[in-house]
């Protein structure tokens, strides 16, 4: 009877270990699926941002509605970037 009591906790530990290993494998599978989805989403966003950029370049600039002249782009390009960044889509920035 004493032997039975000692093996019972060991059996529970083995069962718990098996359960934890199954949970771990399940989590690994979910993580891999999420990583694939992230990569697919990034690829899709890259394609869409490229299409946005092309269409923006192909469309003429909208006419000035307030009659003011367009702001010239500064030597560092800040005015041009500000106008481009006001539109939806990819942002323009300079890297030093």
VOPAGU-2260 file (C-alpha; in pm, 1 decimal, decimal comma):
REM VOPAGU-2260
SITE   aa  ch    i         X         Y         Z
SITE  UNK   A    0       0,0       0,0       0,0
SITE  UNK   A    1     286,5     234,3      73,3
SITE  UNK   A    2     423,0     169,3    -279,7
SITE  UNK   A    3      85,7     263,8    -432,4
SITE  UNK   A    4      83,0     598,6    -252,0
SITE  UNK   A    5     433,5     681,4    -378,5
SITE  UNK   A    6     354,6     601,1    -742,1
SITE  UNK   A    7      29,3     799,2    -738,8
SITE  UNK   A    8     204,1    1139,4    -708,3
SITE  UNK   A    9     456,4    1028,0    -970,6
SITE  UNK   A   10     173,4     932,5   -1207,4
SITE  UNK   A   11      11,5    1271,6   -1153,7
SITE  UNK   A   12     343,3    1443,5   -1222,6
SITE  UNK   A   13     390,0    1245,0   -1544,9
SITE  UNK   A   14      36,2    1326,9   -1655,1
SITE  UNK   A   15      92,1    1693,6   -1578,9
SITE  UNK   A   16     422,1    1687,4   -1769,0
SITE  UNK   A   17     248,8    1533,6   -2071,9
SITE  UNK   A   18     -25,9    1795,4   -2049,9
SITE  UNK   A   19     228,7    2078,8   -2032,0
SITE  UNK   A   20     418,4    1940,3   -2330,7
SITE  UNK   A   21      94,8    1927,2   -2533,8
SITE  UNK   A   22      13,6    2284,8   -2433,5
SITE  UNK   A   23     363,5    2393,6   -2530,7
SITE  UNK   A   24     337,6    2230,2   -2872,8
SITE  UNK   A   25      -2,9    2389,3   -2925,7
SITE  UNK   A   26     140,6    2730,0   -2833,1
SITE  UNK   A   27     433,5    2680,2   -3069,5
SITE  UNK   A   28     191,1    2602,3   -3352,8
SITE  UNK   A   29     -15,8    2912,4   -3278,2
SITE  UNK   A   30     296,8    3127,7   -3265,6
SITE  UNK   A   31     415,9    2997,5   -3603,1
SITE  UNK   A   32      72,0    3064,6   -3752,4
SITE  UNK   A   33      75,5    3420,9   -3617,4
SITE  UNK   A   34     424,4    3477,3   -3755,5
SITE  UNK   A   35     308,9    3359,8   -4100,2
SITE  UNK   A   36       8,6    3591,0   -4078,8
SITE  UNK   A   37     233,4    3881,2   -3978,3
SITE  UNK   A   38     461,9    3819,7   -4276,2
SITE  UNK   A   39     164,3    3795,9   -4512,5
SITE  UNK   A   40      19,0    4118,3   -4369,8
SITE  UNK   A   41     351,1    4300,0   -4407,7
SITE  UNK   A   42     379,2    4180,9   -4769,1
SITE  UNK   A   43      24,7    4297,1   -4839,1
SITE  UNK   A   44      88,4    4637,1   -4683,5
SITE  UNK   A   45     405,7    4674,8   -4885,5
SITE  UNK   A   46     217,5    4599,8   -5209,4
SITE  UNK   A   47     -62,0    4841,3   -5118,7
SITE  UNK   A   48     179,3    5118,7   -5021,3
SITE  UNK   A   49     360,9    5069,1   -5353,0
SITE  UNK   A   50      33,8    5093,7   -5542,8
SITE  UNK   A   51     -58,3    5408,0   -5347,5
SITE  UNK   A   52     278,2    5562,9   -5431,2
SITE  UNK   A   53     242,3    5485,5   -5802,0
SITE  UNK   A   54    -111,3    5621,9   -5821,0
SITE  UNK   A   55     -12,6    5935,6   -5629,8
SITE  UNK   A   56     270,2    5994,7   -5875,9
SITE  UNK   A   57      44,0    5935,9   -6175,4
SITE  UNK   A   58    -235,6    6168,0   -6060,1
SITE  UNK   A   59    -192,6    6540,3   -6117,4
SITE  UNK   A   60    -159,7    6757,6   -5810,6
SITE  UNK   A   61    -493,6    6901,0   -5700,1
SITE  UNK   A   62    -540,8    7266,9   -5791,5
SITE  UNK   A   63    -488,4    7528,2   -5521,7
SITE  UNK   A   64    -827,2    7596,8   -5367,3
SITE  UNK   A   65    -728,0    7900,7   -5160,3
SITE  UNK   A   66    -542,2    8078,2   -5439,8
SITE  UNK   A   67    -211,6    8078,6   -5251,6
SITE  UNK   A   68      98,4    7961,9   -5430,1
SITE  UNK   A   69     231,2    7620,7   -5338,7
SITE  UNK   A   70     499,9    7625,8   -5074,6
SITE  UNK   A   71     841,5    7572,5   -5225,9
SITE  UNK   A   72    1037,5    7284,4   -5088,9
SITE  UNK   A   73    1311,8    7389,6   -4852,0
SITE  UNK   A   74    1673,9    7295,0   -4893,5
SITE  UNK   A   75    1621,9    7010,1   -4649,3
SITE  UNK   A   76    1298,4    6895,4   -4817,3
SITE  UNK   A   77    1079,3    6956,1   -4513,2
SITE  UNK   A   78     793,6    7138,1   -4688,7
SITE  UNK   A   79     765,4    6867,3   -4954,6
SITE  UNK   A   80     764,4    6591,0   -4695,0
SITE  UNK   A   81     502,9    6771,3   -4486,0
SITE  UNK   A   82     266,4    6791,8   -4783,4
SITE  UNK   A   83     325,0    6428,1   -4874,5
SITE  UNK   A   84     282,8    6310,5   -4514,1
SITE  UNK   A   85     -52,1    6490,0   -4486,5
SITE  UNK   A   86    -199,0    6235,9   -4731,0
SITE  UNK   A   87    -286,6    5878,7   -4633,1
SITE  UNK   A   88     -36,2    5610,1   -4714,3
SITE  UNK   A   89     334,8    5567,4   -4660,4
SITE  UNK   A   90     523,4    5841,5   -4483,9
SITE  UNK   A   91     825,4    6016,6   -4627,7
SITE  UNK   A   92    1121,6    6082,7   -4405,0
SITE  UNK   A   93    1488,1    6151,0   -4447,7
SITE  UNK   A   94    1755,5    5949,1   -4279,7
SITE  UNK   A   95    2072,8    6133,7   -4185,0
